[in-house]
Every structure is written in structure tokens, then in C-alpha cells.
């Protein structure tokens, strides 16, 4: 069936990967602040996910909110 995840190719990029209509990118990596990744769709929508060193997770569509 077209559009199934198994039909998508995975292309490694410098800071992440592109998989089908999605792009996953490491935005920030800091031992004290944690890691921020962005997940972008082919239609231009982006979600930012921050994971702190203690394991807390924050999710936002505005990168300025990820603190």
C-alpha cells in the first residue's frame, strides 16, 4: 500500500535524518541543558522536544518556549 512507513526511505543528514514526509533534527545538545530535537513535516509544521538531563520532557511548537 502506498504511503506505508515501510515504503519510506531513510536518509541520514548531518544532525538527524529524513524519513518519508518527516525530518528529525538535533537542534541543541548540552550536558547541563539536555537535548532539543525538532520534528518537521513535509507541510512545514514543526514540533520541538526537549529532554532534560533528569529525564523531564517538554514539547512545543514554539522553539522559544523550550526552556
Long-range contacts (C-beta under 8 A, 24 or more apart in sequence): 27-63, 36-63, 36-66, 38-63
